């Protein structure tokens, strides 16, 4: 059954927690969601026990819009929620929420909030947080993919799993939008696939489970490719990093127009440009649909303007140059037919993925 949206709680100010900085061998939970994610996170926050033993990091696709998610989570559950700030220390029992239009990372035991390049045409995005969790925490990371369209979080969850961490996925049949959970399960052998009603218990048990003090189980150290990709997302010019882990493709970046490089031996298949924008095949197709739509409308406008100019020209020539006027009429009629065909394309119903932020 899909999650039924519940009424939003009355807002109260987001709380600031008493600091219990994260130190090895402590664990941490990293959660990503998109469409339907606000309600899913609210229900999860309500179900978590008070004084949850480890920090929780949450990314919800919110774009650049002002967000009150931290206040909503604080109002719904017993644990405080705060909007992350650059340099914050992770605190046990606190829900750290990615702020609008910024990625949230964990580096050197400190929360980093950066306005880096978009991934999957989203900022904040889930994959950057999950990659940083894999590199920073290894086996101590608990990655969670909740409801959403497309596949943000799939590559990051696989990175967590490859580094020895725990992978938890909401049961697609229980998700408001099953796309992200299904995509994650297509590339990751999850440790737990559960409905939202069972998620809090699973996370509490995972948080209490022991993990090696080093964070990385034997044979699960981060790969050089993962380190380079993470660096590529942080650098202003990642050309040299990309040359070592990717191959130039025939595609251009919809965000900046640069060449997209296909990352080598990756599931899901992913692309990154040298300025840092990153896409999976699914998110690239969805973004390209928006680019194509904009181009079609621009083309339609140009055709209709040219048709109108030709018809006006025909009017001015009809008395003195009837043959020239007739030629303008014919060309205008041809443009009208092309415009009609193009308009049918622009009015075509978009795929559901194109609505994803």
Buried (B, 14 or more C-beta within 10 A) or exposed (E): EEBEEEEEBEEEEBBEBEEBEBEBEBBBBBBBBBBBBBBBBBBBBBBBBEEBBBBBBBBBBBEEEEBBBBBBBBBBBBBBBBBBEEEBBBBBBBBBBBBBBBBBBBEEBBBBBBEBBBBBBBBBBBBBBBBBBBBBBBBBBBBBBBBBBBBBBBBBBBBBBBBBBBBBBBBBEBBBBBBBBBBBBEBBEBBBBBEBEBBBBBBBEBBEEEBBEBBBBEEBBBBEBBBBBBEBBBBEEBBEBBEEBBEEBEBBBBBEEBBBBBBEEBEBBBBBBBBBBBBBBBBBBBBBBBEBBEEBBEBBEEBBEBBEEBBEBBEEBBEEBEEBBEBBBEBBEEBBEBBEEBBEEBEEEEEEBBEBB
